[in-house]
């Protein structure tokens, strides 16, 4: 019983690394939005709202919560699509590189395991049972 309590709440180092990377990219987007890089109207507030949800999801993922994983995945996909939209309009390579890195984290790291009977995301499939409501 005591060993089970110690196992709950522990995470893999890859989860923490992904969260730090996503936190860095989110803070870079907030800094850019506050300096009117994305525009001064609705675009600015859309990016700030998305970054707020992404930061909440990052901290939920660090606590190994299912809603945190879902928010980070949705935020990655939204920022990925925004980066490719900006790349299409401006043809700057920075947006392509940043979009591809977000695509990598959203599709590779957060994708469910193929053939896994448990149906958990790959990032949560380990010997450690996180306290996120899976049966």
Residue frames as qw, qx, qy, qz and C-alpha x, y, z in Angstrom:
[[0.000, 0.885, 0.466, 0.000, 0.00, 0.00, 0.00],
 [0.295, -0.814, 0.094, 0.491, 2.80, 2.39, 0.83],
 [0.433, -0.138, 0.591, 0.666, 4.62, 1.61, -2.44],
 [0.245, 0.636, 0.646, 0.344, 1.50, 2.54, -4.41],
 [0.120, -0.944, -0.222, 0.214, 1.35, 5.96, -2.74],
 [0.385, -0.587, 0.364, 0.612, 4.96, 6.65, -3.68],
 [0.407, 0.167, 0.699, 0.563, 4.30, 5.69, -7.31],
 [0.151, 0.832, 0.522, 0.112, 1.35, 8.08, -7.68],
 [0.064, -0.978, -0.016, 0.196, 2.47, 11.52, -8.79],
 [0.481, -0.459, 0.513, 0.543, 5.85, 10.52, -10.18],
 [0.638, 0.726, 0.059, -0.251, 6.48, 11.39, -13.78],
 [0.842, 0.185, 0.214, 0.459, 8.89, 10.49, -16.50],
 [0.341, -0.507, 0.122, 0.783, 11.69, 12.98, -17.25],
 [0.213, 0.238, 0.618, 0.718, 10.40, 13.31, -20.81],
 [0.110, -0.795, -0.587, -0.112, 7.13, 14.77, -19.55],
 [0.342, -0.791, -0.105, 0.496, 8.99, 17.46, -17.64],
 [0.370, -0.222, 0.438, 0.789, 11.22, 18.21, -20.63],
 [0.113, 0.498, 0.669, 0.540, 8.23, 18.57, -22.96],
 [0.219, -0.860, -0.450, 0.097, 6.49, 20.80, -20.44],
 [0.381, -0.630, 0.092, 0.671, 9.55, 23.04, -20.12],
 [0.287, 0.050, 0.577, 0.763, 9.86, 23.27, -23.90],
 [0.024, -0.662, -0.649, -0.373, 6.17, 24.11, -24.30],
 [0.315, -0.829, -0.301, 0.352, 6.36, 26.64, -21.45],
 [0.367, -0.390, 0.280, 0.797, 9.29, 28.35, -23.19],
 [0.141, 0.272, 0.644, 0.701, 7.41, 28.51, -26.50],
 [0.163, -0.776, -0.603, -0.084, 4.26, 29.75, -24.78],
 [0.343, -0.750, -0.122, 0.553, 6.14, 32.51, -22.99],
 [0.303, -0.142, 0.451, 0.828, 7.76, 33.50, -26.28],
 [0.013, 0.532, 0.680, 0.505, 4.29, 33.80, -27.84],
 [0.276, -0.833, -0.432, 0.207, 3.05, 35.88, -24.89],
 [0.372, -0.532, 0.132, 0.749, 6.07, 38.18, -25.21],
 [0.200, 0.114, 0.597, 0.768, 5.42, 38.51, -28.96],
 [0.094, -0.692, -0.664, -0.266, 1.73, 39.21, -28.44],
 [0.326, -0.799, -0.287, 0.415, 2.43, 41.87, -25.82],
 [0.253, -0.487, 0.305, 0.779, 4.79, 43.60, -28.26],
 [0.563, 0.617, 0.132, -0.534, 2.13, 43.53, -31.03],
 [0.156, -0.332, 0.818, 0.443, 3.91, 41.00, -33.23],
 [0.198, 0.308, 0.918, 0.153, 0.65, 39.27, -34.11],
 [0.073, -0.583, -0.464, -0.662, -1.37, 42.47, -34.54],
 [0.035, -0.136, 0.437, -0.888, -3.16, 44.87, -32.25],
 [0.614, -0.146, -0.125, -0.766, -6.72, 43.59, -32.52],
 [0.913, -0.156, 0.055, -0.372, -8.42, 40.25, -32.18],
 [0.810, 0.327, -0.453, 0.178, -5.28, 38.28, -33.11],
 [0.122, 0.505, -0.598, 0.610, -3.40, 39.59, -30.08],
 [0.571, -0.285, 0.440, -0.632, -6.12, 38.57, -27.64],
 [0.946, 0.118, -0.170, -0.248, -6.64, 35.24, -29.37],
 [0.639, 0.380, -0.575, 0.342, -2.97, 34.35, -28.92],
 [0.112, -0.416, 0.586, -0.686, -3.03, 35.50, -25.29],
 [0.792, -0.158, 0.192, -0.557, -6.15, 33.42, -24.58],
 [0.919, 0.217, -0.327, -0.036, -4.65, 30.35, -26.24],
 [0.418, 0.441, -0.618, 0.499, -1.42, 30.79, -24.30],
 [0.433, -0.387, 0.453, -0.676, -3.37, 31.08, -21.05],
 [0.937, -0.032, 0.041, -0.345, -5.10, 27.76, -21.71],
 [0.793, 0.375, -0.442, 0.187, -1.81, 26.19, -22.75],
 [0.088, 0.493, -0.628, 0.596, -0.05, 27.28, -19.54],
 [0.692, -0.253, 0.354, -0.576, -2.94, 25.88, -17.49],
 [0.962, 0.173, -0.143, -0.159, -2.64, 22.63, -19.46],
 [0.524, 0.508, -0.585, 0.354, 1.12, 22.48, -18.93],
 [0.199, -0.406, 0.645, -0.616, 0.73, 22.71, -15.18],
 [0.859, -0.049, 0.195, -0.472, -2.07, 20.14, -15.33],
 [0.864, 0.348, -0.364, 0.023, 0.19, 17.83, -17.32],
 [0.230, 0.512, -0.668, 0.489, 2.94, 18.28, -14.75],
 [0.501, -0.233, 0.578, -0.600, 0.45, 17.10, -12.14],
 [0.007, 0.036, -0.974, -0.225, -0.34, 14.14, -14.46],
 [0.452, 0.405, 0.519, -0.602, -3.97, 15.09, -14.97],
 [0.484, 0.382, 0.725, 0.307, -5.97, 13.98, -18.01],
 [0.217, 0.925, 0.304, -0.072, -7.35, 17.48, -18.66],
 [0.234, -0.794, 0.353, 0.437, -3.79, 18.83, -18.70],
 [0.463, -0.080, 0.752, 0.463, -2.81, 16.37, -21.40],
 [0.366, 0.660, 0.635, 0.167, -5.89, 17.31, -23.44],
 [0.038, 0.966, 0.085, -0.240, -5.25, 21.06, -23.13],
 [0.317, -0.614, 0.530, 0.491, -1.59, 20.72, -24.10],
 [0.464, 0.171, 0.775, 0.395, -2.46, 18.56, -27.10],
 [0.274, 0.825, 0.490, 0.063, -5.14, 21.00, -28.28],
 [0.118, -0.925, 0.113, 0.342, -2.84, 23.98, -27.71],
 [0.442, -0.356, 0.641, 0.517, -0.01, 22.33, -29.63],
 [0.421, 0.412, 0.726, 0.356, -2.26, 21.63, -32.58],
 [0.133, 0.935, 0.320, -0.073, -3.70, 25.16, -32.57],
 [0.213, -0.833, 0.305, 0.410, -0.28, 26.80, -32.38],
 [0.510, -0.086, 0.719, 0.464, 1.00, 24.40, -35.05],
 [0.375, 0.653, 0.605, 0.258, -1.78, 25.45, -37.42],
 [0.025, -0.975, -0.090, 0.200, -1.18, 29.13, -36.61],
 [0.397, -0.594, 0.487, 0.503, 2.53, 28.79, -37.37],
 [0.456, 0.174, 0.727, 0.484, 1.83, 27.23, -40.74],
 [0.214, 0.870, 0.442, 0.045, -0.69, 29.97, -41.48],
 [0.161, -0.915, 0.161, 0.332, 1.94, 32.62, -40.69],
 [0.485, -0.295, 0.643, 0.514, 4.49, 30.73, -42.79],
 [0.440, 0.521, 0.662, 0.311, 2.10, 30.70, -45.73],
 [0.103, 0.961, 0.255, -0.012, 1.52, 34.45, -45.46],
 [0.175, -0.927, 0.279, 0.182, 5.07, 35.63, -44.69],
 [0.876, 0.396, -0.220, 0.167, 7.30, 32.83, -46.09],
 [0.092, -0.752, 0.567, -0.324, 9.65, 33.13, -43.09],
 [0.643, 0.159, -0.747, 0.054, 11.44, 29.93, -42.14],
 [0.076, -0.238, 0.680, -0.689, 11.13, 30.59, -38.42],
 [0.685, -0.015, 0.213, -0.697, 7.42, 29.80, -38.47],
 [0.830, 0.219, -0.459, -0.230, 8.01, 26.57, -40.38],
 [0.420, 0.268, -0.772, 0.395, 10.66, 25.34, -37.92],
 [0.261, -0.136, 0.582, -0.758, 8.58, 26.27, -34.88],
 [0.775, 0.075, -0.028, -0.628, 5.45, 24.72, -36.39],
 [0.757, 0.226, -0.609, -0.063, 7.27, 21.47, -37.20],
 [0.192, 0.220, -0.786, 0.545, 8.64, 21.22, -33.67],
 [0.497, -0.034, 0.416, -0.761, 5.14, 21.67, -32.26],
 [0.825, 0.171, -0.306, -0.442, 3.78, 19.11, -34.70],
 [0.518, 0.275, -0.785, 0.199, 6.45, 16.68, -33.54],
 [0.062, -0.115, 0.741, -0.659, 5.51, 17.06, -29.89],
 [0.622, 0.079, 0.227, -0.745, 1.79, 16.94, -30.52],
 [0.843, 0.248, -0.284, -0.384, 1.73, 13.98, -32.90],
 [0.621, 0.306, -0.699, 0.179, 4.66, 11.86, -31.78],
 [0.120, 0.193, -0.742, 0.630, 4.90, 12.29, -28.02],
 [0.433, 0.034, 0.451, -0.779, 1.21, 12.69, -27.21],
 [0.650, 0.119, -0.516, -0.546, -0.17, 10.11, -29.66],
 [0.853, -0.263, 0.324, -0.314, -1.74, 6.95, -28.25],
 [0.284, -0.390, 0.852, 0.204, 0.33, 3.83, -28.51],
 [0.666, 0.221, -0.470, -0.536, -0.55, 1.70, -31.47],
 [0.681, -0.010, -0.731, -0.049, -1.92, -1.62, -30.31],
 [0.035, 0.147, -0.696, 0.702, -2.15, -0.61, -26.66],
 [0.322, -0.470, -0.804, -0.170, -5.19, -2.15, -25.06],
 [0.257, -0.487, -0.525, 0.649, -5.25, 0.42, -22.30],
 [0.192, 0.805, 0.437, 0.352, -6.01, 3.35, -24.63],
 [0.379, -0.813, -0.068, 0.436, -3.80, 5.72, -22.62],
 [0.377, 0.899, -0.222, 0.008, -1.63, 8.33, -24.32],
 [0.823, 0.275, -0.342, 0.361, 1.95, 7.19, -24.89],
 [0.135, 0.595, -0.408, 0.679, 3.30, 9.78, -22.50],
 [0.577, -0.441, 0.356, -0.588, 1.26, 8.30, -19.66],
 [0.975, 0.010, -0.187, -0.121, 1.88, 4.61, -20.45],
 [0.253, 0.555, -0.707, 0.358, 4.55, 3.57, -18.01],
 [0.518, -0.172, -0.807, 0.226, 4.85, 1.34, -15.01],
 [0.041, -0.136, -0.473, 0.870, 3.84, 4.27, -12.83],
 [0.045, -0.634, -0.742, -0.211, 0.11, 4.73, -12.35],
 [0.049, 0.158, -0.114, 0.980, -0.66, 8.45, -12.28],
 [0.099, 0.469, 0.723, -0.498, -3.69, 9.68, -10.38],
 [0.165, 0.187, -0.295, -0.922, -5.68, 10.80, -13.41],
 [0.656, 0.190, 0.293, -0.669, -8.79, 8.66, -13.29],
 [0.547, 0.292, -0.698, -0.358, -7.87, 5.72, -15.54],
 [0.899, -0.258, 0.100, -0.339, -9.33, 2.39, -14.55]]
